[in-house]
Amino acid sequence: MKALKTLLALSLLYALPAAAQEHSEQFRYRIHHQLWGDIGTIAEDVRRDGSATRVVTKLDIHVTLFGLTLHDAHGTWSEAWEGGTLKEFHATTLVDGTTEITEGRNEGKVFAILTGSKRSEAPIDVQPVNPWSLQFVHAKTLMSPETGRLIPATSEDDGMISVQVGGSSERLHHYVVDAAGQHHLYFDADGTLVQFEFSDITGKATITLDRPRAIAIAAK
């Protein structure tokens, strides 16, 4: 009986590292537009298991004026990464009543993108326009999740600055990404995106982290 208990204890001990390998993080961002106010949310579910990472993003945007809908967008985007390289991408986005589906797969030398019957090819280091990690600021080519359009990108490291977030000042790392317009990204010391700003013809939109939390998931 004693030997059986010892064997069981050793089995549990060796199982602990495997159970700790998979890790899940959930992030929720609020979208505020300088003209339209609070217009929606972005939810990120990031699951890591060794060198593999799965990211599922849910987008919900609704813009109204005097009860009339000016813009409505909802989407689910899924990214599969391995060792820092995008392996697969699937996105379904409903924008103002029109559904856009974008799919992509790493084929070794290129990343193949399918939008409807159209196929295009991108460099294998392409990244979706979704800055869920610090790796985003190193991208040379970005891909629109909605349309699959490729966008050349450059970035500038602006160092640590003080940023107003939720009524308080935080020291964050500021990067400026130029990709069909300037995007200002602010990361904390852990590499978590805290705030993201960009502008279009309607004005500036600010995307701010709401409630991050992390949980460990035991291996099945």
C-alpha positions as CSV (number, residue, x, y, z in Angstrom):
1,M,0.0,0.0,0.0
2,K,2.8,2.4,0.9
3,A,4.5,1.7,-2.5
4,L,1.2,2.5,-4.3
5,K,0.8,5.8,-2.5
6,T,4.4,6.7,-3.4
7,L,3.8,5.8,-7.0
8,L,0.6,7.9,-7.1
9,A,2.4,10.9,-5.5
10,L,5.2,10.7,-8.2
11,S,2.6,10.5,-10.9
12,L,1.0,13.7,-9.7
13,L,4.3,15.4,-9.4
14,Y,5.3,14.7,-13.0
15,A,1.9,15.8,-14.2
16,L,2.2,19.3,-12.7
17,P,4.6,20.8,-15.3
18,A,2.3,19.7,-18.2
19,A,-0.8,21.1,-16.5
20,A,0.9,24.4,-16.1
21,Q,2.0,24.7,-19.7
22,E,-1.4,25.9,-21.1
23,H,-2.3,29.4,-20.1
24,S,-5.2,31.6,-20.9
25,E,-5.6,35.4,-20.8
26,Q,-8.7,37.4,-21.5
27,F,-8.7,41.1,-22.2
28,R,-11.6,43.5,-22.8
29,Y,-11.1,46.9,-24.5
30,R,-13.5,49.8,-24.7
31,I,-13.7,51.8,-27.9
32,H,-14.3,55.5,-27.5
33,H,-14.6,57.9,-30.5
34,Q,-14.0,61.6,-30.0
35,L,-17.2,62.4,-32.0
36,W,-19.5,59.5,-31.3
37,G,-18.5,58.6,-27.8
38,D,-18.5,55.0,-26.6
39,I,-19.1,52.8,-29.6
40,G,-18.2,49.3,-28.7
41,T,-15.8,46.7,-27.4
42,I,-13.0,44.3,-28.4
43,A,-12.6,41.1,-26.5
44,E,-9.3,39.1,-26.8
45,D,-8.9,35.4,-25.7
46,V,-5.2,34.5,-25.8
47,R,-4.3,30.8,-25.1
48,R,-0.7,29.7,-25.0
49,D,0.5,26.1,-24.9
50,G,4.3,25.9,-25.2
51,S,5.3,27.6,-28.5
52,A,1.7,27.5,-29.8
53,T,-0.7,30.5,-29.3
54,R,-4.3,30.7,-30.3
55,V,-5.9,34.2,-30.3
56,V,-9.7,34.7,-30.7
57,T,-10.9,38.3,-31.1
58,K,-14.5,39.4,-30.9
59,L,-15.4,42.9,-32.3
60,D,-18.6,44.7,-31.6
61,I,-19.1,48.3,-32.8
62,H,-22.4,50.2,-33.1
63,V,-22.6,53.9,-34.0
64,T,-25.9,55.7,-33.8
65,L,-27.1,59.3,-34.2
66,F,-30.6,60.3,-33.1
67,G,-31.6,56.7,-33.0
68,L,-30.3,56.0,-36.5
69,T,-27.5,53.5,-37.1
70,L,-24.6,55.0,-38.9
71,H,-22.2,52.1,-38.6
72,D,-22.5,48.5,-37.3
73,A,-19.7,46.0,-37.2
74,H,-19.4,42.6,-35.6
75,G,-16.6,40.0,-36.1
76,T,-14.8,37.0,-34.9
77,W,-11.2,36.6,-35.8
78,S,-9.0,33.5,-35.0
79,E,-5.2,33.4,-35.2
80,A,-3.0,30.4,-34.8
81,W,0.7,31.1,-34.1
82,E,3.6,28.8,-33.7
83,G,7.0,30.0,-32.5
84,G,6.1,33.6,-33.3
85,T,4.9,32.9,-36.8
86,L,1.3,33.1,-38.0
87,K,0.2,29.7,-39.2
88,E,-3.5,30.1,-39.8
89,F,-6.1,32.9,-39.8
90,H,-9.9,32.8,-40.1
91,A,-12.1,35.9,-39.8
92,T,-15.8,36.5,-40.3
93,T,-16.8,40.2,-40.1
94,L,-20.3,41.6,-40.6
95,V,-20.1,45.2,-41.6
96,D,-23.3,47.2,-42.2
97,G,-25.1,44.1,-43.4
98,T,-22.3,42.7,-45.5
99,T,-20.4,39.6,-44.5
100,E,-16.7,39.5,-45.2
101,I,-14.7,36.2,-44.8
102,T,-10.9,36.2,-44.8
103,E,-8.9,33.0,-44.5
104,G,-5.1,32.5,-44.5
105,R,-2.6,29.8,-44.2
106,N,1.2,29.6,-44.0
107,E,2.4,27.6,-47.0
108,G,6.1,27.6,-46.2
109,K,7.5,30.4,-48.4
110,V,4.3,32.6,-48.5
111,F,1.2,33.2,-46.4
112,A,-1.7,32.6,-48.7
113,I,-4.8,34.7,-48.2
114,L,-8.3,33.9,-49.5
115,T,-11.1,36.4,-49.7
116,G,-14.1,34.9,-51.6
117,S,-12.6,33.6,-54.8
118,K,-9.6,35.9,-54.7
119,R,-6.2,34.6,-53.6
120,S,-3.3,36.8,-52.7
121,E,0.2,36.1,-51.2
122,A,1.9,37.8,-48.3
123,P,5.3,37.4,-46.7
124,I,5.4,34.6,-44.1
125,D,6.0,37.2,-41.3
126,V,2.7,39.0,-42.1
127,Q,0.5,40.0,-39.1
128,P,-3.2,40.8,-38.9
129,V,-4.1,44.4,-37.9
130,N,-4.7,43.3,-34.3
131,P,-2.0,44.5,-31.9
132,W,-2.6,41.9,-29.1
133,S,1.1,41.5,-28.5
134,L,4.3,43.5,-28.6
135,Q,5.3,41.6,-31.7
136,F,2.9,43.7,-33.7
137,V,5.3,46.7,-33.6
138,H,7.9,44.7,-35.5
139,A,5.6,43.9,-38.5
140,K,6.7,45.0,-41.9
141,T,3.4,43.8,-43.6
142,L,0.0,44.0,-42.0
143,M,-3.2,42.3,-43.2
144,S,-6.7,43.7,-42.8
145,P,-8.9,41.1,-41.0
146,E,-12.0,42.3,-42.8
147,T,-10.7,42.3,-46.4
148,G,-7.3,40.6,-46.5
149,R,-5.8,43.8,-47.9
150,L,-2.0,44.0,-47.4
151,I,-0.6,47.2,-45.8
152,P,3.2,48.0,-45.6
153,A,4.1,49.1,-42.1
154,T,7.0,50.9,-40.3
155,S,7.3,51.6,-36.6
156,E,9.1,54.0,-34.3
157,D,10.0,53.4,-30.6
158,D,9.1,56.5,-28.7
159,G,10.2,55.2,-25.3
160,M,8.5,55.4,-22.0
161,I,6.0,58.2,-21.5
162,S,3.2,59.1,-19.0
163,V,-0.3,58.4,-20.4
164,Q,-3.7,59.2,-18.9
165,V,-5.6,55.9,-18.7
166,G,-9.0,55.7,-16.9
167,G,-8.4,58.9,-15.0
168,S,-4.9,58.0,-13.8
169,S,-1.4,58.5,-15.2
170,E,0.6,55.4,-16.1
171,R,4.1,55.0,-17.4
172,L,3.8,53.1,-20.7
173,H,6.0,52.2,-23.7
174,H,4.9,54.2,-26.7
175,Y,5.2,53.0,-30.3
176,V,4.1,54.8,-33.4
177,V,3.1,52.4,-36.3
178,D,2.7,53.9,-39.7
179,A,0.4,51.7,-41.8
180,A,-2.2,53.6,-43.9
181,G,-2.1,56.2,-41.2
182,Q,-0.5,56.6,-37.8
183,H,-1.4,54.3,-34.9
184,H,-0.2,55.0,-31.4
185,L,0.2,52.0,-29.2
186,Y,1.0,51.9,-25.5
187,F,2.3,48.8,-23.8
188,D,2.9,48.1,-20.1
189,A,6.1,46.5,-18.7
190,D,4.6,43.0,-19.2
191,G,4.0,43.6,-22.9
192,T,0.3,44.0,-22.6
193,L,-1.4,46.5,-24.8
194,V,-3.1,49.1,-22.5
195,Q,-4.2,51.7,-25.0
196,F,-4.3,52.1,-28.8
197,E,-5.2,55.3,-30.7
198,F,-5.8,55.9,-34.4
199,S,-7.6,58.5,-36.5
200,D,-9.6,58.5,-39.7
201,I,-11.7,61.2,-41.5
202,T,-14.3,61.1,-38.7
203,G,-11.8,61.8,-35.9
204,K,-9.7,59.9,-33.3
205,A,-10.7,56.6,-31.8
206,T,-9.2,55.4,-28.5
207,I,-9.2,51.7,-27.5
208,T,-8.5,51.2,-23.8
209,L,-7.9,48.1,-21.8
210,D,-10.8,47.4,-19.3
211,R,-10.4,44.4,-17.1
212,P,-7.5,41.9,-17.8
213,R,-7.3,38.6,-16.0
214,A,-5.3,35.5,-16.4
215,I,-6.1,31.9,-15.4
216,A,-4.2,28.6,-15.7
217,I,-5.9,25.7,-17.4
218,A,-5.0,22.2,-16.6
219,A,-4.1,19.9,-19.5
220,K,-6.8,17.4,-20.4
